[in-house]
Amino acid sequence: MPNTPFDSREFRNALGNFATGVTIVTAKGKNGELVGVTASSFNSVSLDPPLILWSLDRSSTSLQAIETASHFCVHILGDAQADECMAFAKSGVDKFSELSCDEGLGGAPLIDGCLGRFECRNVVHHDGGDHVIIIGEVERFVTREGNPLVFFRGKLSAIAPEMDGA
Ligand SMILES: Cc1cc2nc3c(=O)[nH]c(=O)nc-3n(C[C@H](O)[C@H](O)[C@H](O)COP(=O)(O)O)c2cc1C
């Protein structure tokens, strides 16, 4: 039985009101396996030192590889990358068989066509209940122009036009 005093689906739906971007986090595990996970939990933490965070479900089949990798790479997805988003949200499949990726720091696969890419040293892991909170120190990054893929109320969408006066 869950330990929460409320319905977990309602809790999840309430959290879904917070619109986020979407990332794919990739890494090369200690045994050379390439893993990648779609993650909307990405956020910035610190400018100096340059730190970011994201959280990974303990049930993820990529957990062990990501926990032991020296580095991981966070890719911020653009609005033309919904297919990549869904492909990397599948569990336990080889997500790289049809992709040709360059190798980043620590061997993390680098996916093309993203709005931003942050190559991070895998520095700290914190307990986050059924997730692990992973903090990375950014060692290298690239960005490019474009509009982001957005995740809101359980659905992917594109960003709204700019608000008047913003
Ligand atoms: C838009 C979106 C955002 C997601 N965000 C996260 C996240 O932040 N953390 C997480 O652990 N899983 C997240 N998931 C689910 C994982 O991508 C999914 O469980 C994935 O299949 C795990 O793969 P693995 O078992 O091969 O590691 C998200 C899925 C989608 C579609």
The ligand as an ORCA input file, in Angstrom:
! r2SCAN-3c Opt
* xyz 0 1
  C       7.561     13.452    -21.131
  C       8.149     12.399    -20.226
  C       8.898     12.784    -19.120
  C       9.484     11.835    -18.266
  N      10.246     12.246    -17.197
  C      10.848     11.331    -16.418
  C      11.722     11.740    -15.361
  O      11.962     12.916    -15.134
  N      12.306     10.759    -14.591
  C      12.074      9.429    -14.837
  O      12.627      8.594    -14.109
  N      11.264      9.019    -15.827
  C      10.655      9.934    -16.628
  N       9.868      9.527    -17.660
  C       9.679      8.100    -17.886
  C      10.929      7.445    -18.497
  O      11.306      8.106    -19.687
  C      10.615      5.973    -18.790
  O      10.276      5.330    -17.586
  C      11.730      5.242    -19.466
  O      11.120      4.182    -20.110
  C      12.765      4.629    -18.585
  O      13.542      3.802    -19.428
  P      14.454      2.622    -18.899
  O      13.603      1.715    -18.024
  O      14.912      1.950    -20.174
  O      15.560      3.259    -18.142
  C       9.278     10.459    -18.528
  C       8.519     10.068    -19.651
  C       7.976     11.031    -20.482
  C       7.185     10.584    -21.695
*
